[in-house]
Amino acid sequence: MIATPMHHRAAALSDIGLHRRENEDRFVCDDRRGLYGVADGIGGLPHGELAAATAIEAVERLVAHSAAERAAQDLEAIIATANGDVVQQGRQVSPLYSIGTTLTFGLLHGSLLRLAHVGDSRCYQFRSGRLERLTTDHNVESDRRLRNVRPDREVASDRNRAALTRCIGQWTTPIADLSEHETHPGDRILFCTDGLFRSVDDLELAAALASASDPTRTLRDLIDLANRRGGYDNATAVLVLLD
C-alpha cells in the first residue's frame, strides 16, 4: 500500500500535578517516525517512573530499527518486547512486588494510524466536531460495564474499580488492543493519561481540539484546567494536528 503523505504538527506536555511527589508518566513524540504515545507507571507499585520509561524506550528502540511500514505491522511484537523489558527491570529493582505501566502508542504512516494499547491511558480522534475514543480502558470498571454488571451492585461501591486488568509488566505478555484508523486532513489525534481525562470531560476535550491551532498551547490549557480542578495525578498528553 502506498502511503499518502500528510503534513502534521505535534507537541507533548507532561505535568506532575499538585499532589504527587514524582511524575511517573512518560511520552514519545517523534514526528520523523510518526510515533506518538504515552505511558503511565502504576502508582500502587514501586518504580512506576522506571516502568513507564522502560516501556517507552523499548517502543522507540524497536521503531527506530524498523522501516515505518514494518514497525506498524509488528505492533504485537513491540508490545511483547516492552513487556519483557519491564518485567526484567522489575526483577532487578523490585523482585517482591514487580513494576508496571500502561502503554498506548500509535504509528502514523501516511494517512493510516495504527494503534497498540494496554491499560487505561487513551487515544482520541477528533474530526468535524466529533470526538471519538479509539481505545477501551483495561480496568475493573470498564470490564464490568462491558459485561453489563449493574453499577449499583458492584461498580459504584468498588474502591478498586480503576484497578488495571491488563498492564505492561505482567509475567505473561498482555493481550494488546491493536487497531487501524484512517485519518483525514483536519483531524486531531490526542494521546493522554488518566490525570487529564479524569479531570477534563469529553465535551471540554472536544471544544479544545476544535479550536486547536497551536498544539503546545492547547495542551497547556488542558493540563492547566486539570490542575485547577485539583491536579490529583500526573497529567501527560501528546497532540497531533493533521493539516
Number of C-alpha atoms within 10 A of each C-alpha: 4 8 11 9 9 15 11 16 15 20 20 23 20 21 22 19 23 14 12 13 10 14 19 26 30 28 27 21 21 15 16 6 15 18 22 29 31 31 36 33 28 24 18 10 14 17 20 24 21 21 33 28 21 26 30 23 17 20 22 19 12 17 22 13 10 12 12 17 16 11 19 23 13 13 25 19 12 21 25 18 18 27 27 21 18 26 24 18 20 22 13 11 14 15 12 9 11 22 30 33 36 27 30 27 29 25 25 26 20 17 18 18 19 20 23 23 33 27 28 27 28 27 26 19 19 21 18 9 10 14 20 13 14 17 21 16 18 22 18 17 21 19 17 15 12 8 8 9 13 11 13 9 9 13 19 12 10 14 9 12 16 15 17 20 16 22 25 35 27 17 12 11 18 19 15 21 16 14 14 15 13 11 20 13 13 14 22 26 25 25 26 28 30 17 24 28 20 13 21 17 11 16 11 14 18 20 14 15 26 18 9 16 12 13 21 18 12 19 24 16 13 21 25 16 16 25 23 13 11 12 21 18 26 26 29 30 34 25 27 23 21 17 12
